[in-house]
Amino acid sequence: MKESISNAMLFYIIITFVVILIMFFVGSLSYSKAYKVKNKIIEEIEKEAELPSNPIDTYTAATQAYDNAAENIETWLAAGGENGTGIGYRPITGLASHRDNCNSDKGTLVSGSSKYQYCVYKIDTCDKGNGTNKERCGVYYRVTTFMFFDIPVIGELLKIPVNGETITFTQIDS
């Protein structure tokens, strides 16, 4: 009888160890997907903001960078995407609102109409008052994606943000 209790305890220890390893594996996959999505959103925004048609109008191009890149981002995030190249990021489902995920204290939310669970904030560093901060005037974007654990019971409970920022797009007067 003593050996059967000892074998059962050893079996429980092995199962616990395997469950912990699976959790680490699922966590690393979820983190890499959230990190990849964040980098792609930043890349698309920077691509749209750095190539204005008129170099004098860099500030306007930077303020409209997300609006110009939103369609490419949404297509890439879709499950099928264009030519099957989408990543299959989690869409907003049910009664959840996009604004539930995003805090407005980080800047101006510009991704409010997105179908997917990510947040893009526009931060304008230009001084709107007396114009004393003219040489460091610019716009940058802060991106927040979320790492989800897709496990049946705790899948909705664990949502960890992954943050990143674009470069500051400044008007060059020379």
Buried (B, 14 or more C-beta within 10 A) or exposed (E): EEEEEEEEEEEEEEEEEEEEEEEEEBBEEBEEBBBBBBBBBBBBBBEBBBEBEEEEEBBEBBBBBBEBBBEBBBEBBBEEBEEEEBEEBBBBEEEEEBEEBBEEEBBEBBBEEBEBBBBBBBBBEBEEEEEEEEEEBBBBBBBBBBBBBEBEEEEEEBBEBBEBEBBBBBBEEE
